[in-house]
Amino acid sequence: MVDGLCKTGNIDQAIKLLKDMEKGNCKPNIVMYSAIIDGLCKDNQIPKAQNLFEEMISKGVAPDVFTYSSIIQGVCSLGMWKDAESYVNKMVNSRVSPNVVTFSIMIDALCKDGKTEKAQILLELMSTRSVRPNVVTYNSLIDGLCNLGQWKEATKLFDLMIERGVEPNIIIYNALMDGYCLHNRMDEATKVLHSMVVRGCEPDVISYSILINGYGKAKKLNEAMQIFEDMRSNGLPRGVITYNSLIDGLCKVGRIAPAQELFMEMQARGPSPDVYTYNIFLDGLFTNGSYEEAMDWMAYLMITCANQTTWMKRETL
């Protein structure tokens, strides 16, 4: 019942029930305490979760690995690293062994905070404790490394993961491709796409959009347009972000005609252009000297009540 209340967001009722049980003969057990602590952490009520954690211990109820994992995830979400380390130390001193979930929580939080070196140390610590990293563990670290531009380290970790028998998922492939694209290493990014197909992992909309954006920034628009057409051939929906990436790339190399065709295609068939589409397209027209056409589009957008936050490069007039 306590678990059900927490999962439906009725944490206050769950706490009330817990307090009533503490006063009666039927004392709450570790499962009940853990469910409420987990619920409080997910509701971002970390101080309350910490207080309940200490209260539970004072009543002679020993935390288990689930309890520790929940409270560690809670404090990590707020960047409370000293608290997280303190809970890990308590955990080890209490002879409660951290499991793959516990380690993955800390690695993910460290990576999101840019602390990839500490995250890699934890990954090695998992091996010494005979805890096998899973795909979630590797995903957090590879994504964190790619976000910091450390694509070489990410590639080594990717290879190590496969060597250890952990099969990459779509999220890892996409993170690695994005890391390569951010550093204009499009050949490597394309190889990742081919690798995922060979290993039976079907690319999704995000996979193709990452490559289109990468090729656009690298000014390799023929390749970007080919991938755009591949999406159509494979029956994948091409969302507004995908269109925006391609239109932006085309405009930046002065290929206004195909950019305009895509813009009009969006208006005719969808997805509907958003404010970024208008900004990209109008900026492209002005930058490439198509002032009259840009003004015509501005007038059209005003008539059709387009978003008034659309930006115009007035200094080019």
Helices and strands as residue ranges (DSSP letters): H 2-7, H 11-23, H 30-42, H 46-58, H 65-77, H 81-93, H 100-112, H 116-128, H 135-147, H 151-163, H 170-182, H 186-198, H 205-217, H 221-233, H 240-252, H 256-269, H 275-287, H 291-303, G 314-316
